[in-house]
Structure formats: C-alpha cells, structure tokens
Amino acid sequence: MKIKHLPFVAGMASLALILGAYSFEHIGGL
C-alpha cells in the first residue's frame, strides 16, 4: 500500500476548496 501520495491529494483538495471559497467570496463581494 502506497500512502505517500495521500497527503498530496489531501493538500490539493484543501487548496482547491480554499481557492474556491476565496473566489466565491470575491464574486459575492462584487
């Protein structure tokens, strides 16, 4: 079992979530 790429996937998912929330907040602010 390779769990070395698991943190990378979790990091990418969290990054996409934060980026999406940030852009959504900016669009809502405008």
N, C-alpha and C positions, 0 to 999 in steps of 0.2 A: 504493500500500500504506500503510495506516494502522497504525503500530506505537505510537501514542500511548497506546492503551488496554491494551497488553500488560503494562506494569509494574503497572497497576491490577489486572488479572486475577491476575498472579503474587502480588501483595500479598494479595489476598483469599484466594487458595488457601493461602498460607503462614499467614495469620491463622487460617483455618478449621482448618488442620492443628494449629497450636499450641493453639488453643482446644479442639479435640477431644482432644488428648493431655492437656491440663490437666484437663479434666472427667473423662477416663478414669482419670487418676491419682488424682483425688479420690475417685471411686467405688471404686477399688481400695483406697484407703487406709481408707475407711469399712468 
